[in-house]
Amino acid sequence: CFDWSSDGKSIAWLRTVDEKYEEIFIHELKSGRERQITFEKRPINELCWARNGQIIFSAGPPGSVNIWTVSADGGKAVQITKGSETIETVRISADNRKLIYLQSRFLSQINLANADGSGSHPITSGELWYNWPDISPDKAAIVCNMKDPDQQESAWNIFVLDRDGTHPRQI
């Protein structure tokens, strides 16, 4: 990802560091000089260069990517949005007054249906993240991986639920 300065003399772009995360660098076209302006040590997805000299960028761990701003001269990044959903694309209007961004919500729920697809209905609320559901041989229980999306660093755990999605028990 990259963007031009408003005067067209420089480009801000993302460089992957240690194959772990991205940092924002500015490349001056005339001199070829480059300088690093962020030292966040976390994934950065996208950036745009505002006409007021600010670099607007989306960064954070998967599932909790927010919008940040930092001066093109460098300095401490300031968080603009706060949330537990992913922001993927960010742009700013020419007058620096409006942001437009794409916010993605990972919603998962477990549904039960007849083998022909009829009678489909959710048995979970979508408040947690679910993965790899399977129904027990006696059809009385469901096993799946679950994770709380508000606890970004938490691990996936295996749970057994009653067939109707109630009474989760971690195993």
DSSP file (Angstrom, degrees, kcal/mol; ACC not computed):
  #  RESIDUE AA STRUCTURE BP1 BP2  ACC     N-H-->O    O-->H-N    N-H-->O    O-->H-N    TCO  KAPPA ALPHA  PHI   PSI    X-CA   Y-CA   Z-CA
    1    1 A C              0   0    0      0, 0.0    13,-1.8     0, 0.0     2,-0.3   0.000 360.0 360.0 360.0 140.6    0.0    0.0    0.0
    2    2 A F  E     -A   13   0A   0     11,-0.2     2,-0.3    45,-0.1    11,-0.2  -0.969 360.0-166.1-153.4 165.7    1.2    3.5   -0.8
    3    3 A D  E     -A   12   0A   0      9,-2.2     9,-2.9    -2,-0.3     2,-0.2  -0.979  23.7-113.2-155.7 152.0    0.0    7.1   -1.4
    4    4 A W  E     -A   11   0A   0     -2,-0.3    45,-0.3     7,-0.2     7,-0.2  -0.507  29.0-114.4 -82.3 149.2    1.4   10.3   -2.8
    5    5 A S    >   -     0   0    0      5,-2.4     3,-1.5    -2,-0.2    46,-0.1  -0.460  36.6-107.9 -70.0 158.6    2.1   13.5   -0.8
    6    6 A S  T 3  S+     0   0    0     44,-0.3    -1,-0.1     1,-0.3    45,-0.1   0.769 121.4  51.1 -64.7 -24.8   -0.1   16.4   -1.9
    7    7 A D  T 3  S-     0   0    0      3,-0.0    -1,-0.3    44,-0.0    44,-0.0   0.494 108.4-126.1 -89.3  -2.9    2.8   18.1   -3.5
    8    8 A G  S <  S+     0   0    0     -3,-1.5    -2,-0.1     2,-0.2     3,-0.0   0.596  81.7 109.6  73.8  11.1    3.7   14.9   -5.5
    9    9 A K  S    S+     0   0    0     20,-0.1    20,-2.4    19,-0.1    21,-0.5   0.604  75.9  32.1 -94.7 -12.9    7.3   14.9   -4.2
   10   10 A S  E     - B   0  28A   0     18,-0.2    -5,-2.4    19,-0.1     2,-0.4  -0.938  61.7-145.4-142.4 161.5    7.2   11.9   -1.9
   11   11 A I  E     -AB   4  27A   0     16,-2.1    16,-3.0    -2,-0.3     2,-0.4  -0.998   9.0-151.2-129.4 132.3    5.5    8.6   -1.4
   12   12 A A  E     +AB   3  26A   0     -9,-2.9    -9,-2.2    -2,-0.4     2,-0.3  -0.869  30.6 163.7 -97.7 136.8    4.4    7.0    1.8
   13   13 A W  E     -AB   2  25A   0     12,-2.7    12,-2.9    -2,-0.4     2,-0.4  -0.957  36.9-105.4-149.9 165.9    4.4    3.2    1.8
   14   14 A L  E     - B   0  24A   0    -13,-1.8     2,-0.4    -2,-0.3    10,-0.2  -0.793  26.8-169.3 -97.8 135.4    4.3    0.1    3.9
   15   15 A R  E     - B   0  23A   0      8,-2.5     8,-2.1    -2,-0.4     2,-0.3  -0.990  22.1-127.5-122.6 131.2    7.4   -2.1    4.4
   16   16 A T  E     - B   0  22A   0     -2,-0.4     2,-0.5     6,-0.2     6,-0.3  -0.623  24.1-156.1 -77.0 132.7    7.2   -5.5    6.1
   17   17 A V  E >>  - B   0  21A   0      4,-3.4     3,-2.4    -2,-0.3     4,-1.5  -0.945  69.1 -16.4-115.5 127.8    9.7   -5.8    8.9
   18   18 A D  T 34 S-     0   0    0     -2,-0.5    -1,-0.2     1,-0.3     4,-0.1   0.736 109.1 -81.4  53.2  26.0   11.0   -9.2   10.1
   19   19 A E  T 34 S+     0   0    0      2,-0.2    -1,-0.3     1,-0.1     3,-0.1   0.736 122.9  88.2  54.3  24.8    8.1  -10.8    8.2
   20   20 A K  T <4 S-     0   0    0     -3,-2.4     2,-0.3     1,-0.4    -2,-0.2   0.698  91.7  -7.1-119.6 -35.1    6.0  -10.0   11.2
   21   21 A Y  E  <  -B   17   0A   0     -4,-1.5    -4,-3.4    21,-0.1    -1,-0.4  -0.923  63.0-109.7-157.1 173.7    4.5   -6.5   10.8
   22   22 A E  E     -BC  16  42A   0     20,-1.0    20,-0.6    -2,-0.3     2,-0.3  -0.851  19.8-166.6-116.5 152.4    4.6   -3.4    8.7
   23   23 A E  E     -B   15   0A   0     -8,-2.1    -8,-2.5    -2,-0.3     2,-0.5  -0.937  27.3-111.4-130.0 157.1    5.9    0.1    9.3
   24   24 A I  E     -B   14   0A   0     -2,-0.3    13,-2.9   -10,-0.2    14,-1.2  -0.773  34.8-177.6 -93.5 130.2    5.3    3.3    7.3
   25   25 A F  E     -BD  13  36A   0    -12,-2.9   -12,-2.7    -2,-0.5     2,-0.5  -0.910  17.4-143.2-121.9 151.2    8.2    4.8    5.3
   26   26 A I  E     -BD  12  35A   0      9,-2.7     9,-2.0    -2,-0.3     2,-0.5  -0.974  10.8-161.4-116.1 130.7    8.4    8.0    3.3
   27   27 A H  E     -BD  11  34A   0    -16,-3.0   -16,-2.1    -2,-0.5     2,-0.6  -0.953  10.4-146.3-112.5 119.3   10.5    8.0    0.1
   28   28 A E  E  >  -B   10   0A   0      5,-3.0     4,-2.3    -2,-0.5   -18,-0.2  -0.771   9.2-151.8 -85.4 121.1   11.5   11.4   -1.3
   29   29 A L  T  4 S+     0   0    0    -20,-2.4    -1,-0.2    -2,-0.6   -19,-0.1   0.882  87.4  46.9 -65.1 -42.3   11.5   11.1   -5.1
   30   30 A K  T  4 S+     0   0    0    -21,-0.5    -1,-0.2     1,-0.2   -20,-0.1   0.933 125.8  26.4 -69.1 -46.6   14.2   13.7   -5.9
   31   31 A S  T  4 S-     0   0    0      2,-0.1    -2,-0.2     1,-0.0    -1,-0.2   0.705  93.7-132.6 -90.4 -21.1   16.8   12.7   -3.3
   32   32 A G     <  +     0   0    0     -4,-2.3    -3,-0.1     1,-0.3     2,-0.1   0.472  54.2 150.9  79.0   1.2   15.9    9.0   -3.0
   33   33 A R        -     0   0    0     -5,-0.2    -5,-3.0    -6,-0.1     2,-0.4  -0.413  27.6-163.2 -68.8 139.0   16.1    9.5    0.8
   34   34 A E  E     -D   27   0A   0     -7,-0.2     2,-0.4    -2,-0.1    -7,-0.2  -0.946   8.6-178.1-123.0 146.9   13.8    7.2    2.9
   35   35 A R  E     -D   26   0A   0     -9,-2.0    -9,-2.7    -2,-0.4     2,-0.4  -0.999  25.0-127.3-144.1 143.0   12.8    7.6    6.5
   36   36 A Q  E     +D   25   0A   0     -2,-0.4   -11,-0.3   -11,-0.2     3,-0.1  -0.724  23.2 177.7 -86.6 132.4   10.7    5.5    8.8
   37   37 A I        +     0   0    0    -13,-2.9    38,-0.6    -2,-0.4     2,-0.4   0.589  61.7  54.0-113.5 -13.5    7.8    7.4   10.5
   38   38 A T        +     0   0    0    -14,-1.2    -1,-0.1    36,-0.1    38,-0.1  -0.916  43.9 178.8-119.6 152.9    6.1    4.6   12.5
   39   39 A F        +     0   0    0     -2,-0.4   -16,-0.1    36,-0.2    -1,-0.0  -0.305  38.7 131.5-138.9  47.4    7.5    2.2   15.0
   40   40 A E        -     0   0    0    -18,-0.2   -17,-0.1     2,-0.1    -1,-0.1   0.763  50.8-150.2 -77.8 -29.1    4.3    0.4   15.9
   41   41 A K        +     0   0    0      1,-0.2   -18,-0.1   -19,-0.2    -1,-0.0   0.909  62.7  95.5  53.3  47.3    5.6   -3.2   15.6
   42   42 A R  B    S-C   22   0A   0    -20,-0.6   -20,-1.0    18,-0.0    -1,-0.2  -0.966  87.5 -69.6-153.6 164.4    2.1   -4.4   14.6
   43   43 A P        -     0   0    0      0, 0.0    17,-2.1     0, 0.0     2,-0.5  -0.346  41.8-166.2 -61.6 132.9    0.3   -5.2   11.3
   44   44 A I  E     -E   59   0B   0     15,-0.2    15,-0.3     1,-0.1     3,-0.1  -0.992   5.6-176.3-118.1 127.9   -0.6   -2.1    9.3
   45   45 A N  E     -     0   0B   0     13,-2.7     2,-0.3    -2,-0.5    14,-0.1   0.875  57.9  -5.5 -92.0 -42.0   -3.1   -2.7    6.5
   46   46 A E  E     -E   58   0B   0     12,-0.9    12,-2.0   -45,-0.0     2,-0.3  -0.975  54.2-165.5-155.3 155.9   -3.6    0.5    4.6
   47   47 A L  E     -E   57   0B   0     -2,-0.3     2,-0.3    10,-0.2    10,-0.2  -0.980   4.0-170.2-144.6 159.3   -2.6    4.2    4.6
   48   48 A C  E     -E   56   0B   0      8,-2.4     8,-2.9    -2,-0.3     2,-0.7  -0.979  23.4-129.4-145.7 149.9   -3.5    7.4    3.0
   49   49 A W  E     -E   55   0B   0     -2,-0.3     6,-0.2   -45,-0.3     2,-0.1  -0.879  23.6-147.6-105.0 112.4   -1.7   10.8    3.0
   50   50 A A    >   -     0   0    0      4,-2.9     3,-1.7    -2,-0.7   -44,-0.3  -0.398  22.4-117.6 -76.9 154.4   -3.9   13.7    4.0
   51   51 A R  T 3  S+     0   0    0     42,-0.3    -1,-0.1     1,-0.3    43,-0.1   0.685 111.5  66.1 -65.8 -17.9   -3.3   17.2    2.6
   52   52 A N  T 3  S-     0   0    0      2,-0.1    -1,-0.3     1,-0.0     3,-0.1   0.320 123.1 -99.6 -87.9  10.0   -2.6   18.5    6.1
   53   53 A G  S <  S+     0   0    0     -3,-1.7    19,-2.9     1,-0.3     2,-0.3   0.551  82.8 128.6  88.3   7.5    0.6   16.3    6.4
   54   54 A Q  E     - F   0  71B   0     17,-0.2    -4,-2.9    18,-0.1     2,-0.6  -0.756  52.3-141.8 -95.6 143.3   -1.0   13.5    8.4
   55   55 A I  E     -EF  49  70B   0     15,-3.6    15,-2.0    -2,-0.3     2,-0.5  -0.930  16.4-159.0-100.9 120.9   -0.7    9.9    7.4
   56   56 A I  E     +EF  48  69B   0     -8,-2.9    -8,-2.4    -2,-0.6     2,-0.3  -0.857  21.5 167.4 -99.2 132.6   -3.9    8.1    8.2
   57   57 A F  E     -EF  47  68B   0     11,-2.6    11,-3.3    -2,-0.5     2,-0.5  -0.981  34.8-128.6-146.5 157.3   -3.6    4.3    8.5
   58   58 A S  E     +EF  46  67B   0    -12,-2.0   -13,-2.7    -2,-0.3   -12,-0.9  -0.918  40.9 155.7-106.8 132.6   -5.4    1.2    9.7
   59   59 A A  E     +EF  44  66B   0      7,-2.5     7,-2.5    -2,-0.5   -15,-0.2  -0.989   8.7  91.1-153.9 156.1   -3.5   -1.1   12.1
   60   60 A G  S    S-     0   0    0    -17,-2.1     5,-0.2    -2,-0.3     3,-0.1  -0.732  70.6 -48.9 142.4 173.7   -4.0   -3.7   14.8
   61   61 A P  S >  S-     0   0    0      0, 0.0     3,-2.3     0, 0.0    -2,-0.0  -0.370  77.9 -75.7 -70.7 155.2   -4.3   -7.4   15.3
   62   62 A P  T 3  S+     0   0    0      0, 0.0    24,-0.0     0, 0.0    -3,-0.0  -0.227 121.8  23.1 -51.9 134.9   -6.7   -9.3   13.2
   63   63 A G  T 3  S+     0   0    0     -3,-0.1    43,-0.1    41,-0.0    23,-0.1   0.295 121.5  58.4  90.5  -9.4  -10.2   -8.7   14.3
   64   64 A S    <   +     0   0    0     -3,-2.3     2,-0.5    23,-0.1    22,-0.2  -0.283  64.5 152.9-147.1  54.5   -9.5   -5.4   15.9
   65   65 A V        +     0   0    0     -5,-0.2    22,-0.4    20,-0.1    -5,-0.2  -0.774  18.9 179.0 -91.6 126.4   -8.0   -3.1   13.3
   66   66 A N  E     -F   59   0B   0     -7,-2.5    -7,-2.5    -2,-0.5     2,-0.4  -0.692  31.0 -96.1-121.5 174.1   -8.6    0.6   14.0
   67   67 A I  E     +F   58   0B   0     -9,-0.2    13,-3.5    -2,-0.2    14,-1.4  -0.775  41.3 176.8 -96.6 136.7   -7.7    3.9   12.3
   68   68 A W  E     -FG  57  79B   0    -11,-3.3   -11,-2.6    -2,-0.4     2,-0.3  -0.850  15.2-148.7-130.3 163.2   -4.7    5.9   13.5
   69   69 A T  E     +FG  56  78B   0      9,-2.1     9,-2.9    -2,-0.3     2,-0.3  -0.995  14.5 174.1-136.6 146.0   -2.9    9.1   12.4
   70   70 A V  E     -F   55   0B   0    -15,-2.0   -15,-3.6    -2,-0.3     7,-0.1  -0.989  37.6-101.5-145.7 146.8    0.7   10.1   12.6
   71   71 A S  E >   -F   54   0B   0     -2,-0.3     3,-2.1     3,-0.3   -17,-0.2  -0.388  26.5-125.3 -65.2 144.3    2.5   13.2   11.2
   72   72 A A  T 3  S+     0   0    0    -19,-2.9    -1,-0.1     1,-0.3   -18,-0.1   0.676 114.8  61.4 -63.5 -15.7    4.4   12.7    8.0
   73   73 A D  T 3  S-     0   0    0      1,-0.3    -1,-0.3   -20,-0.3     2,-0.1   0.517 118.0-113.7 -83.6  -7.3    7.3   14.1   10.0
   74   74 A G    <   +     0   0    0     -3,-2.1    -1,-0.3   -39,-0.0    -3,-0.3  -0.398  58.6 128.0  99.3 179.3    7.0   11.1   12.4
   75   75 A G        -     0   0    0    -38,-0.6     2,-0.3    -2,-0.1   -36,-0.2  -0.797  63.5 -22.1 126.2-169.2    6.0   11.0   16.0
   76   76 A K        -     0   0    0     -2,-0.3    -5,-0.2   -38,-0.1     2,-0.2  -0.601  63.3-124.0 -80.5 131.9    3.6    9.1   18.2
   77   77 A A        -     0   0    0     -2,-0.3     2,-0.5    -7,-0.1    -7,-0.2  -0.494  21.0-147.4 -73.2 143.8    0.6    7.6   16.4
   78   78 A V  E     -G   69   0B   0     -9,-2.9    -9,-2.1    -2,-0.2     2,-0.3  -0.958  13.7-125.8-116.9 129.3   -2.8    8.7   17.7
   79   79 A Q  E     +G   68   0B   0     -2,-0.5   -11,-0.3   -11,-0.2     3,-0.1  -0.558  25.7 178.8 -76.3 133.2   -5.8    6.3   17.6
   80   80 A I        +     0   0    0    -13,-3.5     2,-0.3    -2,-0.3   -12,-0.2   0.837  65.5  36.1-100.0 -47.4   -8.9    7.7   15.9
   81   81 A T        -     0   0    0    -14,-1.4     2,-0.4     2,-0.0    -1,-0.2  -0.763  62.8-159.0-108.7 156.1  -11.4    4.8   16.1
   82   82 A K        +     0   0    0     -2,-0.3     2,-0.3   -16,-0.1   -17,-0.1  -0.988  37.6 110.5-133.7 123.5  -11.9    2.3   18.8
   83   83 A G        -     0   0    0     -2,-0.4    -2,-0.0   -19,-0.1     0, 0.0  -0.980  64.7-114.4-177.7 171.4  -13.6   -1.0   18.2
   84   84 A S  S    S+     0   0    0     -2,-0.3     2,-0.3     2,-0.1   -19,-0.1   0.186  84.5  89.2-107.5  15.7  -13.3   -4.7   17.9
   85   85 A E  S    S-     0   0    0    -21,-0.1     2,-0.4   -20,-0.1    20,-0.2  -0.744  82.3 -98.8-111.6 162.8  -14.0   -5.0   14.2
   86   86 A T  E     -H  104   0C   0     18,-1.5    18,-3.7    -2,-0.3     2,-0.6  -0.631  23.5-159.7 -87.6 131.8  -11.6   -4.8   11.3
   87   87 A I  E     +H  103   0C   0    -22,-0.4    16,-0.2    -2,-0.4   -42,-0.2  -0.952  17.1 170.8-106.5 121.5  -11.1   -1.6    9.3
   88   88 A E  E     +     0   0C   0     14,-2.7     2,-0.4    -2,-0.6   -30,-0.2   0.854  57.8  31.9-102.8 -42.0   -9.6   -2.5    5.9
   89   89 A T  E     -H  102   0C   0     13,-0.6    13,-1.7   -32,-0.1     2,-0.4  -0.954  60.9-178.1-123.9 137.7   -9.6    0.6    3.7
   90   90 A V  E     +H  101   0C   0     -2,-0.4     2,-0.3    11,-0.2    11,-0.2  -0.999   6.7 165.0-138.8 135.2   -9.3    4.2    4.7
   91   91 A R  E     -H  100   0C   0      9,-2.4     9,-2.6    -2,-0.4     2,-0.4  -0.961  20.3-145.3-140.7 157.7   -9.4    7.4    2.7
   92   92 A I  E     -H   99   0C   0     -2,-0.3     7,-0.2     7,-0.2   -43,-0.1  -0.957  24.4-108.6-127.4 146.3   -9.7   11.1    3.7
   93   93 A S    >   -     0   0    0      5,-2.7     3,-2.0    -2,-0.4   -42,-0.3  -0.236  34.1-107.1 -68.6 161.1  -11.5   13.9    1.8
   94   94 A A  T 3  S+     0   0    0      1,-0.3   -43,-0.1     2,-0.1    -1,-0.1   0.782 121.6  52.6 -61.4 -28.3   -9.4   16.6    0.1
   95   95 A D  T 3  S-     0   0    0      3,-0.1    -1,-0.3   -45,-0.0    -2,-0.1   0.356 109.5-124.1 -90.2   7.5  -10.5   19.1    2.8
   96   96 A N  S <  S+     0   0    0     -3,-2.0    -2,-0.1     2,-0.2     3,-0.1   0.705  84.3 106.7  61.6  23.0   -9.4   16.7    5.6
   97   97 A R        +     0   0    0      1,-0.2     2,-0.4     0, 0.0    -1,-0.1   0.658  68.9  47.7-105.8 -18.9  -12.8   16.8    7.2
   98   98 A K        -     0   0    0      2,-0.0    -5,-2.7    -5,-0.0     2,-0.4  -0.983  58.9-159.7-132.1 133.8  -14.3   13.4    6.3
   99   99 A L  E     -H   92   0C   0     -2,-0.4     2,-0.4    -7,-0.2    -7,-0.2  -0.843   5.7-165.9-100.8 144.0  -12.9    9.8    6.6
  100  100 A I  E     +H   91   0C   0     -9,-2.6    -9,-2.4    -2,-0.4     2,-0.3  -1.000  19.6 161.4-126.3 133.9  -14.4    7.0    4.6
  101  101 A Y  E     -H   90   0C   0     -2,-0.4     2,-0.6   -11,-0.2   -11,-0.2  -0.992  38.7-120.2-151.2 155.7  -13.5    3.5    5.5
  102  102 A L  E     -H   89   0C   0    -13,-1.7   -14,-2.7    -2,-0.3   -13,-0.6  -0.874  26.8-165.9 -99.3 120.6  -14.6   -0.1    5.1
  103  103 A Q  E     -H   87   0C   0     -2,-0.6     2,-0.4   -16,-0.2   -16,-0.3  -0.936   4.3-159.6-110.6 124.7  -15.4   -1.9    8.4
  104  104 A S  E     -H   86   0C   0    -18,-3.7   -18,-1.5    -2,-0.5     2,-0.5  -0.839   1.4-157.9-105.5 138.8  -15.7   -5.6    8.3
  105  105 A R        -     0   0    0     -2,-0.4     2,-0.8   -20,-0.2   -20,-0.1  -0.966   9.9-145.5-116.8 124.4  -17.5   -7.6   10.9
  106  106 A F        +     0   0    0     -2,-0.5     2,-0.5   -43,-0.1    -2,-0.0  -0.801  26.8 177.9 -87.4 112.7  -16.7  -11.3   11.4
  107  107 A L        +     0   0    0     -2,-0.8     2,-0.4    22,-0.0    22,-0.1  -0.969   3.5 174.4-119.0 127.0  -20.0  -12.8   12.3
  108  108 A S        +     0   0    0     -2,-0.5     2,-0.3    20,-0.4    20,-0.3  -0.991   4.5 163.3-132.1 143.3  -20.3  -16.5   12.9
  109  109 A Q        -     0   0    0     -2,-0.4     2,-0.5    16,-0.1    16,-0.1  -0.984  35.2-118.0-150.1 153.2  -23.2  -18.6   14.1
  110  110 A I        -     0   0    0     -2,-0.3    13,-3.4    55,-0.0    14,-1.0  -0.809  31.2-167.6 -95.0 131.2  -24.0  -22.2   14.0
  111  111 A N  E     -I  122   0D   0     -2,-0.5     2,-0.4    11,-0.3     9,-0.1  -0.878  10.6-149.6-116.0 149.4  -27.1  -23.2   12.1
  112  112 A L  E     +I  121   0D   0      9,-2.7     9,-2.2    -2,-0.3     2,-0.3  -0.938  25.6 161.9-113.2 142.7  -29.0  -26.5   12.0
  113  113 A A        -     0   0    0     -2,-0.4     6,-0.2     7,-0.2     7,-0.1  -0.970  42.2 -93.1-150.9 162.4  -30.8  -27.7    8.9
  114  114 A N    >   -     0   0    0      4,-3.0     3,-2.6    -2,-0.3     6,-0.1  -0.384  50.1-100.8 -69.9 160.2  -32.3  -30.8    7.3
  115  115 A A  T 3  S+     0   0    0      1,-0.3    -1,-0.1     2,-0.1     0, 0.0   0.754 125.3  55.0 -58.2 -25.5  -30.0  -32.6    4.9
  116  116 A D  T 3  S-     0   0    0      2,-0.1    -1,-0.3     1,-0.0     3,-0.1   0.407 122.0-106.7 -88.3   3.5  -31.8  -31.1    2.0
  117  117 A G  S X  S+     0   0    0     -3,-2.6     3,-0.6     1,-0.3    -2,-0.1   0.276  79.5 127.3  92.3 -10.2  -31.2  -27.5    3.4
  118  118 A S  T 3   +     0   0    0      1,-0.2    -4,-3.0    -5,-0.1    -1,-0.3  -0.362  60.2  30.7 -77.5 160.5  -34.7  -27.0    4.5
  119  119 A G  T 3  S+     0   0    0      1,-0.2    -1,-0.2    -6,-0.2    -7,-0.1   0.698  78.1 173.1  69.6  20.2  -35.6  -25.9    8.0
  120  120 A S    <   +     0   0    0     -3,-0.6    -7,-0.2    -7,-0.1    -1,-0.2  -0.381   3.5 160.2 -64.5 133.5  -32.4  -24.0    8.5
  121  121 A H  E     -I  112   0D   0     -9,-2.2    -9,-2.7    -2,-0.1     2,-0.1  -0.984  39.6-109.1-153.5 145.7  -32.3  -22.0   11.8
  122  122 A P  E     -I  111   0D   0      0, 0.0   -11,-0.3     0, 0.0     3,-0.1  -0.472  21.9-176.0 -74.5 144.9  -29.5  -20.5   13.9
  123  123 A I        +     0   0    0    -13,-3.4     2,-0.3    -2,-0.1   -12,-0.2   0.430  70.0  54.1-116.2  -5.2  -28.7  -22.2   17.3
  124  124 A T  S    S-     0   0    0    -14,-1.0    42,-0.1     1,-0.1    41,-0.0  -0.867  78.2-129.0-124.5 163.5  -26.1  -19.6   18.4
  125  125 A S        -     0   0    0     -2,-0.3   -16,-0.1    40,-0.1    -1,-0.1   0.661  36.3-119.2 -88.8 -18.0  -26.4  -15.8   18.7
  126  126 A G  S    S+     0   0    0      2,-0.1   -18,-0.4   -19,-0.1   -17,-0.1   0.527  82.4 116.2  87.6   5.4  -23.2  -14.7   16.8
  127  127 A E  S    S+     0   0    0    -20,-0.1     2,-0.3     2,-0.0   -18,-0.1   0.715  75.8  42.9 -79.3 -20.3  -21.8  -13.0   19.9
  128  128 A L  S    S-     0   0    0    -20,-0.3     2,-0.5    20,-0.1   -20,-0.4  -0.754  93.2-105.8-115.7 166.3  -18.9  -15.4   19.9
  129  129 A W  E     -J  147   0E   0     18,-3.2    18,-1.8    -2,-0.3     2,-0.3  -0.834  37.5-167.4 -94.0 130.4  -16.7  -16.7   17.1
  130  130 A Y  E     +J  146   0E   0     -2,-0.5     2,-0.3    16,-0.2    16,-0.2  -0.886   8.4 176.3-118.2 147.8  -17.4  -20.3   16.2
  131  131 A N  E     +J  145   0E   0     14,-2.0    14,-2.9    -2,-0.3   -21,-0.0  -0.993  55.5   6.3-149.4 148.7  -15.4  -22.7   14.1
  132  132 A W  E    S-     0   0E   0     -2,-0.3    -1,-0.1    12,-0.2     2,-0.1   0.853  70.7-169.2  51.7  53.1  -15.5  -26.3   13.0
  133  133 A P  E     +     0   0E   0      0, 0.0     2,-0.3     0, 0.0    11,-0.2  -0.399   7.9 178.6 -71.3 150.2  -18.9  -27.4   14.4
  134  134 A D  E     -J  143   0E   0      9,-2.1     9,-2.8    -2,-0.1     2,-0.3  -0.987  23.3-128.8-148.7 145.3  -19.8  -31.1   14.5
  135  135 A I  E     -J  142   0E   0     -2,-0.3     7,-0.2     7,-0.2    28,-0.0  -0.754  29.6-111.6 -98.4 142.8  -22.8  -32.9   15.8
  136  136 A S    >   -     0   0    0      5,-3.0     3,-2.0    -2,-0.3    -1,-0.1  -0.274  29.1-109.2 -69.0 156.9  -22.5  -35.9   18.1
  137  137 A P  T 3  S+     0   0    0      0, 0.0    -1,-0.1     0, 0.0    -2,-0.0   0.822 122.3  49.3 -57.1 -32.0  -23.5  -39.4   16.9
  138  138 A D  T 3  S-     0   0    0      1,-0.0    -2,-0.1     3,-0.0    -3,-0.0   0.436 108.5-128.1 -87.6   2.5  -26.5  -39.3   19.2
  139  139 A K  S <  S+     0   0    0     -3,-2.0     3,-0.1     2,-0.2    -1,-0.0   0.626  81.4 109.7  63.7  17.1  -27.5  -35.9   17.8
  140  140 A A  S    S+     0   0    0      1,-0.1    23,-1.6    22,-0.1     2,-0.3   0.657  75.5  30.4 -94.6 -18.1  -27.8  -34.5   21.4
  141  141 A A  E     - K   0 162E   0     21,-0.2    -5,-3.0    22,-0.1     2,-0.4  -0.919  60.6-144.9-141.5 163.1  -24.7  -32.3   21.4
  142  142 A I  E     -JK 135 161E   0     19,-2.5    19,-3.3    -2,-0.3     2,-0.4  -0.986  10.9-158.1-127.8 138.6  -22.5  -30.1   19.2
  143  143 A V  E     +JK 134 160E   0     -9,-2.8    -9,-2.1    -2,-0.4     2,-0.3  -0.931  26.9 145.2-114.3 143.5  -18.7  -29.7   19.5
  144  144 A C  E     - K   0 159E   0     15,-2.2    15,-3.1    -2,-0.4     2,-0.4  -0.980  49.5 -96.4-162.5 166.7  -16.9  -26.7   18.1
  145  145 A N  E     -JK 131 158E   0    -14,-2.9   -14,-2.0    -2,-0.3     2,-0.3  -0.762  43.8-172.1 -86.3 141.6  -14.1  -24.2   18.6
  146  146 A M  E     +JK 130 157E   0     11,-2.7    11,-2.3    -2,-0.4     2,-0.3  -0.978  12.0 175.3-137.1 151.5  -15.2  -21.0   20.2
  147  147 A K  E     -J  129   0E   0    -18,-1.8   -18,-3.2    -2,-0.3     9,-0.1  -0.985  32.2-121.8-152.1 144.7  -13.5  -17.6   20.9
  148  148 A D    >   -     0   0    0     -2,-0.3     3,-1.6     7,-0.2     6,-0.2  -0.807  18.1-151.8 -86.5 118.0  -14.6  -14.3   22.4
  149  149 A P  T 3  S+     0   0    0      0, 0.0     3,-0.2     0, 0.0    -1,-0.1   0.721  93.2  63.0 -65.8 -19.6  -13.9  -11.6   19.7
  150  150 A D  T 3  S+     0   0    0      1,-0.2     2,-0.7     2,-0.1     3,-0.1   0.651  95.4  62.8 -77.7 -14.0  -13.5   -9.0   22.5
  151  151 A Q    X   +     0   0    0     -3,-1.6     3,-2.0     1,-0.2    -1,-0.2  -0.730  69.3 178.7-110.4  80.0  -10.5  -10.8   23.8
  152  152 A Q  T 3  S+     0   0    0     -2,-0.7    -1,-0.2     1,-0.3    -2,-0.1   0.770  76.9  47.8 -57.5 -33.1   -8.2  -10.6   20.8
  153  153 A E  T 3  S+     0   0    0     -3,-0.1    -1,-0.3     2,-0.0    -2,-0.0   0.511  88.1 110.8 -88.7  -3.9   -5.2  -12.4   22.3
  154  154 A S    <   -     0   0    0     -3,-2.0     2,-0.2    -6,-0.2     3,-0.0  -0.318  66.8-120.0 -72.6 156.4   -7.3  -15.3   23.6
  155  155 A A        -     0   0    0      1,-0.1     2,-0.3    -8,-0.0    -7,-0.2  -0.516  26.5 -99.7 -90.7 159.5   -7.0  -18.7   22.1
  156  156 A W        -     0   0    0     -2,-0.2     2,-0.3    -9,-0.1    -9,-0.2  -0.598  44.5-165.5 -71.2 139.3   -9.6  -20.8   20.4
  157  157 A N  E     -K  146   0E   0    -11,-2.3   -11,-2.7    -2,-0.3     2,-0.4  -0.924  21.1-112.2-128.2 155.5  -11.0  -23.4   22.8
  158  158 A I  E     -K  145   0E   0     -2,-0.3    13,-2.9   -13,-0.2     2,-0.3  -0.738  38.0-178.7 -90.3 131.7  -13.1  -26.6   22.3
  159  159 A F  E     -KL 144 170E   0    -15,-3.1   -15,-2.2    -2,-0.4     2,-0.5  -0.930  22.5-144.7-128.4 151.8  -16.6  -26.5   23.6
  160  160 A V  E     -KL 143 169E   0      9,-2.4     9,-2.1    -2,-0.3     2,-0.3  -0.974  23.7-173.0-112.1 131.5  -19.5  -28.9   23.8
  161  161 A L  E     -K  142   0E   0    -19,-3.3   -19,-2.5    -2,-0.5     6,-0.2  -0.866  30.7-102.6-119.0 153.4  -23.0  -27.3   23.5
  162  162 A D  E >   -K  141   0E   0      4,-3.0     3,-2.7    -2,-0.3   -21,-0.2  -0.361  48.4 -98.6 -63.7 160.1  -26.5  -28.8   23.8
  163  163 A R  T 3  S+     0   0    0    -23,-1.6   -22,-0.1     1,-0.3    -1,-0.1   0.775 125.4  56.1 -56.0 -28.7  -28.1  -29.4   20.4
  164  164 A D  T 3  S-     0   0    0    -24,-0.2    -1,-0.3     2,-0.1     3,-0.1   0.359 122.6-104.2 -87.4   7.3  -30.0  -26.1   20.7
  165  165 A G  S <  S+     0   0    0     -3,-2.7   -40,-0.1     1,-0.3    -2,-0.1   0.459  82.9 119.8  88.5   1.7  -26.8  -24.1   21.2
  166  166 A T        +     0   0    0      1,-0.2    -4,-3.0   -42,-0.1    -1,-0.3  -0.429  52.1  34.3 -95.1 171.2  -27.2  -23.6   25.0
  167  167 A H  S    S-     0   0    0     -6,-0.2    -1,-0.2     1,-0.2     2,-0.1   0.914  71.2-158.9  55.5  57.0  -25.1  -24.7   27.9
  168  168 A P        -     0   0    0      0, 0.0     2,-0.4     0, 0.0    -7,-0.2  -0.440   8.1-169.5 -67.1 137.0  -21.6  -24.3   26.5
  169  169 A R  E     -L  160   0E   0     -9,-2.1    -9,-2.4    -2,-0.1     2,-0.2  -0.984  16.5-135.1-131.2 120.5  -19.0  -26.4   28.4
  170  170 A Q  E      L  159   0E   0     -2,-0.4   -11,-0.3   -11,-0.2    -9,-0.0  -0.537 360.0 360.0 -75.1 136.5  -15.3  -25.9   27.7
  171  171 A I              0   0    0    -13,-2.9   -12,-0.2    -2,-0.2    -1,-0.1   0.368 360.0 360.0-118.0 360.0  -13.3  -29.2   27.4
